[in-house]
Amino acid sequence: MALLVRYDAAHRDEESKIGCGVDYFNVRMNWGTGGATKGFWVVRTDGSETDFSFLWAVKGTPKPEHQNLPMHAVRW
């Protein structure tokens, strides 16, 4: 939970990862253009879900601008 609090504080311009409250955490495979990686997910008390980067939470700094772009906006 402390990492999510830190993440939200560093990413104030984004939607809160904590949202309405955290029910539990889990680890899932994230599938992307670079293959599969394990990722941390938050399941909220209202049933909504989101992933988060513990590395960006530990750093306590916003992600670089190019990592905030939606995937459909990125040209390969």
Summary of the structure (lengths in Angstrom):
residues: 76
radius of gyration: 12.9
end to end distance: 35.5
largest distance: 37.1
contacts: 164
relative contact order: 0.23
helix: 28%
strand: 33%
